[in-house]
Amino acid sequence: MHHCFNAALAAAPIQKPLWLDRAALRRHQQLNRLQSVLLLVGLGLLAAMTGSLLAGLDGMLLAAGASLLLLLLEPIAGDTAFRHVFGAVPLHPAQAPELYALTQEVARRAGLPRVPMLHLIPSSQIQAMAGGGRKSPVIALTIGLLTTLPPREVAGVLAHEIAHLRHGDLRVLRLAAAAATLTRGMGLIGTMLLMLWLPALVAAGAAPSPLAILLLVAAPTVGDLLTLSLSRRREFLADAGAVELTGDPAGLAAALVRLERLQGDDWERLATRSGAWWLRWLRTHPTVRERVARLACIVTTAPPVKSSVLDAVMRDMVMPRGHAGQRFARRWML
């Protein structure tokens, strides 16, 4: 495992070691939160600007009201989404006592008020997802992850998802997605109206400025890029949080390297072959090389979490194939 970790870092840039004590982690979290707030503010201003270009002050107020409404709406519960979308099956403590003991220890270190409920997704993909929030946390793991990764790497992946729950990343990204969706919708409406009325506005001498047209057309793309950037920053924070919870940066790095080796990275492969470096702006996650390089410069004083041999959790379970929609979701969304 250390060999994989070192091999992945052979070509990575050398960085100054970071001693990840609690004070350093708090500073790291504060910086990341500041960056996240700035991105969220940028998304909010972008939505307001789009509304203003579309309908002046009324459009700006409409955008603000719609944003508030979207933020107040509660998301679908994580366990409900996992069961209905992916056909996940709830995994009870009696079926996987060691896996739950590991989850309970990491959740205790994270200070979560409740231990996340685990769900098992019948897929050979190596994937894990978090849902719910601090009060109702849920984590879904695929069969492929539990049968492919050794216990030490499973611990790193679990800690990464628990760090997402601890940092409130699901809510942050939901807020960003709401603002970006609103901007996209208003930008589309504005562009369509512009195409219909621009000739008449030009003839009447009331055409909007080229800058206003450019902002209206570009706003949806800028909103999506800001949302993706926010997602990548939260992944870095979750990696750092996972190291704090497990005391084992090499374990998570090895899991990332193994995942890339077995499943590949289509975005990275496309960017390398085409030379289109800008494709990285379209990623929801940083590249494995970037994440492993950051993990390599972390030195932690936290006691390593115990991750003994895990139970064969599928031994007594009958996994349903699910309906066609769930099989499609597992194939293309995992």
Solvent accessible surface area in square Angstrom, and as a share of the most:
residue,aa,sasa,rsa
1,M,69,0.31
2,H,106,0.47
3,H,145,0.65
4,C,38,0.23
5,F,23,0.10
6,N,93,0.48
7,A,59,0.46
8,A,34,0.27
9,L,35,0.17
10,A,89,0.69
11,A,75,0.58
12,A,16,0.12
13,P,86,0.54
14,I,176,0.89
15,Q,78,0.35
16,K,176,0.75
17,P,80,0.50
18,L,66,0.33
19,W,150,0.53
20,L,5,0.03
21,D,67,0.35
22,R,148,0.54
23,A,41,0.32
24,A,8,0.06
25,L,5,0.02
26,R,133,0.48
27,R,151,0.55
28,H,47,0.21
29,Q,16,0.07
30,Q,111,0.49
31,L,99,0.49
32,N,8,0.04
33,R,108,0.39
34,L,99,0.49
35,Q,52,0.23
36,S,3,0.02
37,V,79,0.45
38,L,111,0.55
39,L,25,0.12
40,L,42,0.21
41,V,75,0.43
42,G,25,0.25
43,L,0,0.00
44,G,36,0.34
45,L,119,0.59
46,L,20,0.10
47,A,2,0.02
48,A,26,0.20
49,M,56,0.25
50,T,0,0.00
51,G,0,0.00
52,S,36,0.23
53,L,65,0.32
54,L,51,0.25
55,A,58,0.45
56,G,33,0.31
57,L,124,0.62
58,D,106,0.55
59,G,3,0.03
60,M,75,0.33
61,L,109,0.54
62,L,126,0.63
63,A,2,0.01
64,A,58,0.45
65,G,40,0.39
66,A,27,0.21
67,S,26,0.16
68,L,106,0.53
69,L,109,0.54
70,L,60,0.30
71,L,56,0.28
72,L,121,0.60
73,L,99,0.49
74,E,147,0.66
75,P,74,0.47
76,I,131,0.66
77,A,56,0.44
78,G,7,0.06
79,D,46,0.24
80,T,44,0.25
81,A,30,0.23
82,F,13,0.05
83,R,86,0.31
84,H,115,0.51
85,V,58,0.33
86,F,15,0.06
87,G,9,0.08
88,A,7,0.05
89,V,32,0.19
90,P,43,0.27
91,L,1,0.00
92,H,95,0.43
93,P,72,0.45
94,A,95,0.74
95,Q,74,0.33
96,A,0,0.00
97,P,74,0.46
98,E,67,0.30
99,L,1,0.00
100,Y,22,0.09
101,A,58,0.45
102,L,8,0.04
103,T,0,0.00
104,Q,108,0.48
105,E,50,0.23
106,V,0,0.00
107,A,1,0.01
108,R,157,0.57
109,R,53,0.19
110,A,4,0.03
111,G,46,0.44
112,L,17,0.09
113,P,88,0.55
114,R,147,0.54
115,V,59,0.34
116,P,0,0.00
117,M,57,0.25
118,L,0,0.00
119,H,4,0.02
120,L,0,0.00
121,I,0,0.00
122,P,24,0.15
123,S,16,0.10
124,S,100,0.64
125,Q,68,0.30
126,I,7,0.04
127,Q,57,0.26
128,A,11,0.08
129,M,42,0.19
130,A,16,0.12
131,G,7,0.07
132,G,32,0.30
133,G,26,0.25
134,R,99,0.36
135,K,168,0.71
136,S,62,0.40
137,P,5,0.03
138,V,10,0.06
139,I,0,0.00
140,A,0,0.00
141,L,1,0.00
142,T,0,0.00
143,I,39,0.20
144,G,4,0.04
145,L,2,0.01
146,L,26,0.13
147,T,89,0.52
148,T,50,0.29
149,L,11,0.05
150,P,41,0.26
151,P,35,0.22
152,R,69,0.25
153,E,0,0.00
154,V,1,0.00
155,A,3,0.02
156,G,3,0.03
157,V,21,0.12
158,L,0,0.00
159,A,0,0.00
160,H,12,0.05
161,E,17,0.08
162,I,0,0.00
163,A,0,0.00
164,H,15,0.07
165,L,2,0.01
166,R,52,0.19
167,H,15,0.07
168,G,29,0.28
169,D,1,0.00
170,L,61,0.30
171,R,131,0.48
172,V,26,0.15
173,L,46,0.23
174,R,52,0.19
175,L,36,0.18
176,A,0,0.00
177,A,46,0.36
178,A,14,0.11
179,A,13,0.10
180,A,3,0.02
181,T,72,0.42
182,L,26,0.13
183,T,0,0.00
184,R,101,0.37
185,G,33,0.31
186,M,15,0.07
187,G,1,0.01
188,L,109,0.54
189,I,90,0.46
190,G,2,0.02
191,T,35,0.20
192,M,109,0.49
193,L,79,0.39
194,L,23,0.11
195,M,144,0.64
196,L,131,0.65
197,W,150,0.53
198,L,55,0.28
199,P,91,0.57
200,A,54,0.42
201,L,61,0.30
202,V,90,0.52
203,A,93,0.72
204,A,81,0.63
205,G,71,0.68
206,A,63,0.49
207,A,46,0.36
208,P,49,0.31
209,S,61,0.39
210,P,112,0.71
211,L,114,0.57
212,A,21,0.16
213,I,44,0.22
214,L,111,0.55
215,L,65,0.32
216,L,13,0.06
217,V,76,0.44
218,A,33,0.25
219,A,1,0.01
220,P,23,0.14
221,T,80,0.47
222,V,62,0.36
223,G,0,0.00
224,D,46,0.24
225,L,55,0.27
226,L,45,0.22
227,T,25,0.15
228,L,34,0.17
229,S,24,0.15
230,L,0,0.00
231,S,15,0.09
232,R,44,0.16
233,R,91,0.33
234,R,5,0.02
235,E,10,0.05
236,F,30,0.13
237,L,0,0.00
238,A,0,0.00
239,D,6,0.03
240,A,7,0.05
241,G,0,0.00
242,A,1,0.01
243,V,1,0.00
244,E,16,0.07
245,L,2,0.01
246,T,3,0.02
247,G,11,0.11
248,D,24,0.13
249,P,22,0.14
250,A,8,0.06
251,G,1,0.01
252,L,4,0.02
253,A,0,0.00
254,A,3,0.02
255,A,3,0.02
256,L,15,0.08
257,V,23,0.13
258,R,52,0.19
259,L,55,0.27
260,E,58,0.26
261,R,139,0.51
262,L,96,0.48
263,Q,67,0.30
264,G,25,0.24
265,D,23,0.12
266,D,101,0.52
267,W,106,0.37
268,E,35,0.16
269,R,99,0.36
270,L,93,0.46
271,A,9,0.07
272,T,103,0.60
273,R,192,0.70
274,S,70,0.45
275,G,55,0.53
276,A,16,0.12
277,W,167,0.59
278,W,122,0.43
279,L,16,0.08
280,R,102,0.37
281,W,125,0.44
282,L,62,0.31
283,R,18,0.07
284,T,73,0.42
285,H,80,0.36
286,P,3,0.02
287,T,6,0.03
288,V,18,0.10
289,R,128,0.47
290,E,71,0.32
291,R,18,0.07
292,V,1,0.00
293,A,7,0.06
294,R,111,0.41
295,L,1,0.01
296,A,42,0.33
297,C,19,0.12
298,I,15,0.08
299,V,52,0.30
300,T,27,0.16
301,T,98,0.57
302,A,28,0.21
303,P,91,0.57
304,P,97,0.61
305,V,15,0.09
306,K,181,0.77
307,S,32,0.21
308,S,77,0.50
309,V,120,0.69
310,L,35,0.17
311,D,39,0.20
312,A,64,0.50
313,V,7,0.04
314,M,48,0.21
315,R,179,0.65
316,D,123,0.63
317,M,26,0.12
318,V,139,0.80
319,M,42,0.19
320,P,69,0.43
321,R,168,0.61
322,G,26,0.25
323,H,108,0.48
324,A,68,0.53
325,G,43,0.41
326,Q,19,0.09
327,R,90,0.33
328,F,127,0.53
329,A,5,0.04
330,R,21,0.08
331,R,175,0.64
332,W,163,0.57
333,M,118,0.53
334,L,33,0.16
